[in-house]
Amino acid sequence: MASHSNHPNPMQNFRKSILWDMFQVLLTYPGWFAASVLSTVVVVSLEPSLAWLSKTVIDDLKKGKGDLDTSLLHYGMVFGGLLLGLGILKFGDKLIDKIYELKLVICLQRLYLQRRPEDRGVEDISRVIFDCEKSKAGLDIIHKDAGRIIFQTIAVVVWQFSLAPQWLPALLIAVVPPIFVGFMFGPLIQRASLNRLRAQQAIASSTGTHQRANLFSSQEIFFRQTLRLEIFKSSTEILMGLVTWFGLLMLVLVSSVFHLGLLPKQIEAGDLALFAVNLNLLSKPLGEIVKVYNKGREAYPALLRVLRPETQSSDFLKKSEI
């Protein structure tokens, strides 16, 4: 008898088909997809250069190399040029992403109208406007968020390892705990997102003169679910920020008491500045892992409603649970 693991999992296959559809939508515009990924990679790879320059300035000033006024003028011009260059690259990255995202929304709208089993009137309007816009956030995870997290993390670790490797263990330990804290709110975010989409659809269907009671009730549900959604997302960010610095404090205390060697014995001012900048930089992409996870949770119900409009309400709840 074949083992249970050999049987195909219908729900797993369903989710794979959704993921495949997402890639097909993204590759509808292959040029813009490539430009979006490339611009993101370039920006996040160059951001840690500010940490390198900060370390260089502090170390040179501490050693008293050259005239102070001349050094400040020189580094001021270098900083200005670097910030200008990064600013231009970031502007280009945002512009490319915005154009690509607009094209994706249009593609999702057309795909939904092609796949709907029948004309649903007001429900079609709600899904085309609200669900397609929210679905775009799920596609962002693939073409923008994933590349930014991966390359920003690699870039920060490489810069830290090349400039002050003795701080690398402390850097990694300080930013890992917040990741586990942030996953708690994912299911709650997904449920609130689904209820919010349903409330928006109910509002769009209750605009008649004799539907005031339904309209007011749907608006109240929309208000509560939107508030719940924001509370869950804000709680995640606040808790992660607190845990990051609490973890750093515990790292310093434990390392001092037990002499684990996680922190260098001789602390240079430039190395400390580099660590502070890179702690902030590395906290962002690792913190983004949780944010992207919750972002996917929030977008999944909308993606399901757009890419699988034939799904019946009786099994929608089951399929919408990740």
Number of C-alpha atoms within 10 A of each C-alpha: 3 6 6 8 7 7 8 9 10 9 13 12 11 12 15 12 13 17 14 12 15 19 14 12 18 24 15 13 14 12 10 19 19 13 16 24 20 16 21 26 21 17 22 24 18 17 18 23 16 17 22 21 17 17 23 17 15 17 16 14 16 12 8 11 10 10 9 12 8 10 16 13 11 12 15 13 12 13 15 12 12 17 14 12 14 19 13 12 17 17 14 16 21 14 13 18 22 13 12 20 22 13 18 23 22 14 16 24 21 14 18 22 18 12 13 17 12 11 9 9 9 15 15 21 16 19 24 20 12 15 28 26 21 22 26 22 22 23 23 19 18 17 24 20 20 19 20 25 23 16 19 26 21 16 22 26 20 15 19 23 14 12 18 19 16 18 19 23 13 21 24 15 14 23 24 17 16 24 20 12 15 25 15 14 19 21 15 16 23 24 19 23 24 21 18 23 22 20 23 20 21 21 23 17 18 19 12 10 8 9 12 13 11 16 20 13 15 22 18 14 19 23 15 15 21 17 13 18 22 13 13 18 19 12 14 23 17 11 13 22 17 11 20 21 15 15 19 18 13 12 18 16 12 14 15 13 8 8 11 10 13 18 18 13 8 7 11 15 13 23 25 14 16 25 21 14 19 25 22 14 21 26 23 18 25 20 23 20 19 23 21 21 17 24 21 22 25 26 25 25 27 27 28 19 22 26 23 18 19 15 15 10 9 8 9 15 12 10 17 18 13 14
